[in-house]
Amino acid sequence: MRPFTAAAVQFAPVAGPLTAASVDANLDMAAAWIRRCVAATGAELVVLPESCTTGFTPGVPAGELWSLMSSIPGPVTEPVQEAARDLGVHVCLGTYERGPAPGVVHNAAVLVGPSGDVLGVYRKTHPFGDEDARRGGWVTAGSEVCVVDTGLGRIGMAVCFDGDFPELWRIQAVRGAEVICRPSALLRSADIWELTTRARAYDNHVYVVAANAVGADPAGTLYFGNSLIVTPIAEVVARAATQESWVAARLDPATALSSLTPGSSVPQPFDHLAARNLELYDEHAADLLGPAATSFPYGG
Protein backbone atom coordinates (compact mmCIF):
# COMPACT_ATOMS: atom_id res chain seq x y z
CA MET A 1 0.00 0.00 0.00
CA ARG A 2 1.14 3.54 -0.71
CA PRO A 3 -0.10 6.76 0.90
CA PHE A 4 -3.22 8.23 -0.72
CA THR A 5 -6.36 10.23 0.02
CA ALA A 6 -9.66 8.38 0.30
CA ALA A 7 -13.14 9.87 0.41
CA ALA A 8 -16.64 8.71 1.34
CA VAL A 9 -19.53 10.44 -0.44
CA GLN A 10 -23.14 10.44 0.75
CA PHE A 11 -26.02 11.68 -1.40
CA ALA A 12 -29.77 11.09 -1.58
CA PRO A 13 -31.40 9.17 -4.45
CA VAL A 14 -34.09 10.71 -6.63
CA ALA A 15 -37.40 10.96 -4.78
CA GLY A 16 -40.51 9.08 -5.84
CA PRO A 17 -41.20 5.66 -7.39
CA LEU A 18 -38.28 3.79 -8.93
CA THR A 19 -38.18 4.02 -12.72
CA ALA A 20 -35.60 3.67 -15.48
CA ALA A 21 -35.39 7.47 -15.59
CA SER A 22 -34.67 7.71 -11.86
CA VAL A 23 -31.93 5.08 -12.14
CA ASP A 24 -30.31 7.15 -14.90
CA ALA A 25 -30.65 10.30 -12.80
CA ASN A 26 -29.06 8.59 -9.78
CA LEU A 27 -26.14 7.43 -11.91
CA ASP A 28 -25.65 10.96 -13.24
CA MET A 29 -25.68 12.29 -9.67
CA ALA A 30 -23.15 9.68 -8.58
CA ALA A 31 -20.79 10.68 -11.38
CA ALA A 32 -21.23 14.37 -10.57
CA TRP A 33 -20.50 13.82 -6.86
CA ILE A 34 -17.36 11.86 -7.75
CA ARG A 35 -16.11 14.67 -9.98
CA ARG A 36 -16.81 17.36 -7.38
CA CYS A 37 -15.26 15.36 -4.57
CA VAL A 38 -12.06 14.57 -6.46
CA ALA A 39 -11.71 18.18 -7.59
CA ALA A 40 -11.99 19.39 -3.99
CA THR A 41 -9.99 16.71 -2.16
CA GLY A 42 -7.65 15.02 -4.63
CA ALA A 43 -9.03 11.66 -3.51
CA GLU A 44 -7.72 8.62 -5.37
CA LEU A 45 -10.37 6.31 -3.90
CA VAL A 46 -14.01 7.41 -3.66
CA VAL A 47 -16.59 5.21 -1.94
CA LEU A 48 -20.32 5.72 -2.61
CA PRO A 49 -23.27 4.41 -0.54
CA GLU A 50 -24.98 1.05 -0.86
CA SER A 51 -27.51 0.73 -3.71
CA CYS A 52 -27.06 4.42 -4.57
CA THR A 53 -28.30 3.83 -8.12
CA THR A 54 -31.79 3.17 -6.73
CA GLY A 55 -31.94 3.69 -2.98
CA PHE A 56 -31.84 0.71 -0.62
CA THR A 57 -35.57 -0.14 -0.40
CA PRO A 58 -36.56 -0.07 -4.08
CA GLY A 59 -40.31 -0.26 -3.53
CA VAL A 60 -40.74 -2.71 -6.44
CA PRO A 61 -40.75 -6.53 -6.62
CA ALA A 62 -37.52 -8.39 -7.37
CA GLY A 63 -38.64 -9.14 -10.93
CA GLU A 64 -39.21 -5.47 -11.71
CA LEU A 65 -35.95 -4.46 -10.02
CA TRP A 66 -34.16 -7.11 -12.12
CA SER A 67 -35.50 -5.53 -15.30
CA LEU A 68 -34.37 -2.03 -14.21
CA MET A 69 -30.82 -3.16 -13.42
CA SER A 70 -28.09 -4.58 -15.67
CA SER A 71 -25.25 -7.02 -15.42
CA ILE A 72 -21.85 -5.62 -14.35
CA PRO A 73 -20.18 -4.03 -16.20
CA GLY A 74 -23.15 -2.54 -17.99
CA PRO A 75 -25.45 0.49 -18.09
CA VAL A 76 -25.77 0.47 -14.29
CA THR A 77 -22.03 1.15 -13.93
CA GLU A 78 -21.04 2.97 -17.13
CA PRO A 79 -21.40 6.61 -15.95
CA VAL A 80 -19.28 5.85 -12.88
CA GLN A 81 -16.73 4.00 -15.00
CA GLU A 82 -16.52 7.05 -17.27
CA ALA A 83 -15.97 9.40 -14.32
CA ALA A 84 -13.26 7.13 -12.88
CA ARG A 85 -11.53 6.96 -16.25
CA ASP A 86 -11.72 10.72 -16.84
CA LEU A 87 -10.30 11.46 -13.38
CA GLY A 88 -7.87 8.54 -13.14
CA VAL A 89 -9.24 7.41 -9.76
CA HIS A 90 -10.63 4.31 -8.07
CA VAL A 91 -14.34 4.25 -7.19
CA CYS A 92 -16.36 1.80 -5.10
CA LEU A 93 -19.99 1.93 -6.24
CA GLY A 94 -22.94 0.37 -4.41
CA THR A 95 -25.66 -0.85 -6.79
CA TYR A 96 -28.11 -3.64 -7.36
CA GLU A 97 -27.04 -6.03 -10.08
CA ARG A 98 -29.10 -8.08 -12.52
CA GLY A 99 -28.39 -11.75 -11.77
CA PRO A 100 -28.29 -14.70 -14.18
CA ALA A 101 -32.03 -15.40 -14.10
CA PRO A 102 -35.12 -13.15 -13.93
CA GLY A 103 -35.81 -12.08 -10.37
CA VAL A 104 -32.27 -12.87 -9.17
CA VAL A 105 -30.84 -9.57 -7.93
CA HIS A 106 -27.57 -9.08 -6.07
CA ASN A 107 -26.61 -6.18 -3.80
CA ALA A 108 -23.17 -5.39 -5.20
CA ALA A 109 -20.13 -3.31 -4.39
CA VAL A 110 -18.20 -2.62 -7.58
CA LEU A 111 -14.56 -1.52 -7.59
CA VAL A 112 -13.73 0.54 -10.67
CA GLY A 113 -10.12 1.33 -11.51
CA PRO A 114 -8.53 4.49 -12.95
CA SER A 115 -8.73 3.01 -16.45
CA GLY A 116 -12.51 2.78 -16.05
CA ASP A 117 -12.40 -1.01 -15.96
CA VAL A 118 -14.28 -3.02 -13.32
CA LEU A 119 -11.57 -4.53 -11.13
CA GLY A 120 -13.83 -6.54 -8.85
CA VAL A 121 -17.44 -7.15 -7.81
CA TYR A 122 -18.49 -8.19 -4.33
CA ARG A 123 -22.07 -9.41 -3.82
CA LYS A 124 -23.45 -8.89 -0.32
CA THR A 125 -23.24 -12.17 1.55
CA HIS A 126 -25.42 -11.14 4.53
CA PRO A 127 -28.67 -9.53 3.29
CA PHE A 128 -30.45 -7.52 5.97
CA GLY A 129 -33.90 -8.59 7.19
CA ASP A 130 -36.64 -8.19 4.61
CA GLU A 131 -34.07 -7.54 1.86
CA ASP A 132 -33.25 -11.26 1.85
CA ALA A 133 -34.88 -13.27 -0.95
CA ARG A 134 -35.12 -16.21 1.47
CA ARG A 135 -37.57 -14.07 3.46
CA GLY A 136 -39.51 -12.83 0.44
CA GLY A 137 -37.20 -9.91 -0.30
CA TRP A 138 -35.41 -8.73 -3.41
CA VAL A 139 -31.74 -9.70 -2.85
CA THR A 140 -30.11 -13.06 -3.46
CA ALA A 141 -27.04 -13.48 -1.25
CA GLY A 142 -23.59 -13.73 -2.77
CA SER A 143 -21.08 -16.43 -1.87
CA GLU A 144 -17.63 -15.01 -2.68
CA VAL A 145 -15.08 -12.79 -0.93
CA CYS A 146 -13.43 -10.12 -3.08
CA VAL A 147 -9.97 -8.61 -2.44
CA VAL A 148 -8.37 -6.74 -5.34
CA ASP A 149 -4.75 -5.77 -6.01
CA THR A 150 -4.66 -2.13 -7.11
CA GLY A 151 -2.07 0.60 -7.56
CA LEU A 152 -3.15 1.96 -4.17
CA GLY A 153 -2.92 -1.30 -2.26
CA ARG A 154 -5.06 -4.38 -1.65
CA ILE A 155 -8.71 -3.34 -1.39
CA GLY A 156 -11.58 -5.45 -0.05
CA MET A 157 -15.30 -4.75 0.06
CA ALA A 158 -18.21 -5.39 2.42
CA VAL A 159 -21.77 -4.03 2.24
CA CYS A 160 -23.61 -2.54 5.23
CA PHE A 161 -24.96 -5.47 7.35
CA ASP A 162 -21.83 -7.43 6.42
CA GLY A 163 -20.17 -5.20 9.03
CA ASP A 164 -21.86 -7.27 11.77
CA PHE A 165 -20.01 -10.43 10.73
CA PRO A 166 -16.33 -10.44 11.75
CA GLU A 167 -15.60 -13.66 9.88
CA LEU A 168 -16.04 -12.02 6.46
CA TRP A 169 -13.63 -9.23 7.36
CA ARG A 170 -11.07 -11.60 8.82
CA ILE A 171 -11.00 -13.60 5.58
CA GLN A 172 -10.28 -10.39 3.66
CA ALA A 173 -7.54 -9.37 6.08
CA VAL A 174 -5.91 -12.79 5.90
CA ARG A 175 -5.97 -12.42 2.11
CA GLY A 176 -3.99 -9.22 2.50
CA ALA A 177 -6.63 -6.48 2.42
CA GLU A 178 -5.24 -3.16 3.64
CA VAL A 179 -8.32 -1.04 2.95
CA ILE A 180 -11.93 -2.26 3.08
CA CYS A 181 -14.72 -0.24 1.51
CA ARG A 182 -18.12 -0.41 3.22
CA PRO A 183 -20.94 1.04 1.07
CA SER A 184 -23.99 1.19 3.35
CA ALA A 185 -27.57 2.24 3.85
CA LEU A 186 -27.63 1.47 7.55
CA LEU A 187 -31.07 1.52 9.17
CA ARG A 188 -30.32 1.07 12.87
CA SER A 189 -28.40 3.73 14.78
CA ALA A 190 -25.33 5.91 14.49
CA ASP A 191 -23.92 4.10 17.53
CA ILE A 192 -24.14 0.69 15.84
CA TRP A 193 -22.79 2.17 12.61
CA GLU A 194 -19.72 3.57 14.37
CA LEU A 195 -19.26 0.54 16.62
CA THR A 196 -19.21 -2.02 13.84
CA THR A 197 -17.06 0.09 11.51
CA ARG A 198 -14.44 0.80 14.17
CA ALA A 199 -14.47 -2.75 15.49
CA ARG A 200 -13.89 -4.31 12.07
CA ALA A 201 -11.04 -1.86 11.39
CA TYR A 202 -9.45 -2.67 14.75
CA ASP A 203 -10.07 -6.44 14.63
CA ASN A 204 -8.16 -6.72 11.40
CA HIS A 205 -5.81 -3.70 11.40
CA VAL A 206 -7.27 -2.33 8.16
CA TYR A 207 -8.40 1.08 7.03
CA VAL A 208 -12.18 1.25 6.50
CA VAL A 209 -13.81 3.78 4.20
CA ALA A 210 -17.53 3.60 5.00
CA ALA A 211 -20.10 5.60 3.02
CA ASN A 212 -23.62 5.65 4.47
CA ALA A 213 -26.77 6.80 2.69
CA VAL A 214 -28.69 10.00 3.40
CA GLY A 215 -32.15 11.19 2.45
CA ALA A 216 -35.12 9.00 1.53
CA ASP A 217 -35.20 5.98 -0.77
CA PRO A 218 -38.12 5.13 -3.13
CA ALA A 219 -40.00 3.45 -0.26
CA GLY A 220 -39.63 6.58 1.88
CA THR A 221 -37.08 5.11 4.32
CA LEU A 222 -34.77 7.77 5.80
CA TYR A 223 -31.01 7.42 6.34
CA PHE A 224 -28.68 9.31 8.67
CA GLY A 225 -25.35 9.53 6.82
CA ASN A 226 -22.42 9.87 9.24
CA SER A 227 -19.99 8.37 6.73
CA LEU A 228 -16.70 7.40 8.38
CA ILE A 229 -13.04 6.81 7.61
CA VAL A 230 -11.35 4.71 10.30
CA THR A 231 -7.71 3.74 10.84
CA PRO A 232 -6.29 0.30 11.72
CA ILE A 233 -6.24 1.32 15.41
CA ALA A 234 -9.93 2.31 15.31
CA GLU A 235 -9.43 6.07 15.15
CA VAL A 236 -12.17 7.96 13.29
CA VAL A 237 -10.22 10.41 11.13
CA ALA A 238 -13.20 11.68 9.12
CA ARG A 239 -16.90 11.84 9.96
CA ALA A 240 -19.75 13.29 7.92
CA ALA A 241 -22.95 14.81 9.27
CA THR A 242 -26.46 13.99 8.02
CA GLN A 243 -26.65 16.06 4.83
CA GLU A 244 -25.35 15.32 1.34
CA SER A 245 -21.58 15.73 1.50
CA TRP A 246 -18.24 13.98 1.43
CA VAL A 247 -15.43 13.42 3.91
CA ALA A 248 -11.80 12.68 3.06
CA ALA A 249 -8.64 11.60 4.85
CA ARG A 250 -5.06 10.61 4.09
CA LEU A 251 -4.29 6.90 4.50
CA ASP A 252 -0.62 6.24 5.22
CA PRO A 253 0.81 2.75 5.79
CA ALA A 254 3.85 4.20 7.57
CA THR A 255 1.71 5.48 10.45
CA ALA A 256 -1.18 2.98 10.35
CA LEU A 257 0.15 0.95 13.31
CA SER A 258 2.80 3.29 14.67
CA SER A 259 1.17 3.87 18.08
CA LEU A 260 -0.93 1.90 20.54
CA THR A 261 -3.63 4.57 20.66
CA PRO A 262 -4.10 7.72 18.57
CA GLY A 263 -1.36 10.24 19.28
CA SER A 264 0.33 8.04 21.89
CA SER A 265 4.08 7.77 22.36
CA VAL A 266 3.62 4.07 23.18
CA PRO A 267 4.31 1.92 20.11
CA GLN A 268 1.81 -0.66 18.90
CA PRO A 269 3.02 -3.97 20.47
CA PHE A 270 0.78 -6.55 18.74
CA ASP A 271 -0.72 -7.69 15.45
CA HIS A 272 -4.21 -9.20 15.66
CA LEU A 273 -3.57 -11.42 12.63
CA ALA A 274 -0.22 -12.76 13.80
CA ALA A 275 -1.53 -13.26 17.36
CA ARG A 276 -4.38 -15.59 16.38
CA ASN A 277 -4.49 -18.93 18.25
CA LEU A 278 -4.85 -21.15 15.20
CA GLU A 279 -4.65 -24.38 17.20
CA LEU A 280 -7.62 -23.30 19.30
CA TYR A 281 -9.67 -22.38 16.24
CA ASP A 282 -8.83 -25.65 14.53
CA GLU A 283 -9.88 -27.63 17.57
CA HIS A 284 -13.21 -25.81 17.71
CA ALA A 285 -13.87 -25.55 13.97
CA ALA A 286 -17.24 -27.27 14.36
CA ASP A 287 -18.35 -24.54 16.77
CA LEU A 288 -17.11 -21.78 14.50
CA LEU A 289 -18.64 -23.19 11.32
CA GLY A 290 -21.76 -24.91 12.60
CA PRO A 291 -25.27 -23.42 12.76
CA ALA A 292 -26.16 -21.37 15.84
CA ALA A 293 -28.72 -18.90 17.14
CA THR A 294 -28.98 -16.46 20.03
CA SER A 295 -30.35 -17.77 23.32
CA PHE A 296 -32.63 -14.73 23.62
CA PRO A 297 -35.99 -14.20 21.95
CA TYR A 298 -36.05 -11.48 19.32
CA GLY A 299 -38.79 -9.83 17.35
CA GLY A 300 -37.38 -9.64 13.83
ABEGO torsion letter per residue (X at the ends): XBBBBBBBBBBBBBBEBBBAAAAAAAAAAAAAAAAAAAAAAGBABBBBBBGAAAEABAGBBAAAAAAABBBOBEAAAAAAAAAAAAAGBBBBBBBBBBBABBGBBBBBBBBBBAAGBBABBBBBABBBEAABAAAGBABBBBABBBBBBBAAEBBBBBBEAAAABAAAAAAAAAAGBABBBBBBBBABBAAAAAAAAAAAAAAAGBBBBBBBBBEBBAAGBBBAEGBBBBBAAGBBABBBBABBBBBBBBBBAAAAAABABBGBABBBABBAAAABBAAAAAAAAAAAABBBBBABBBAX
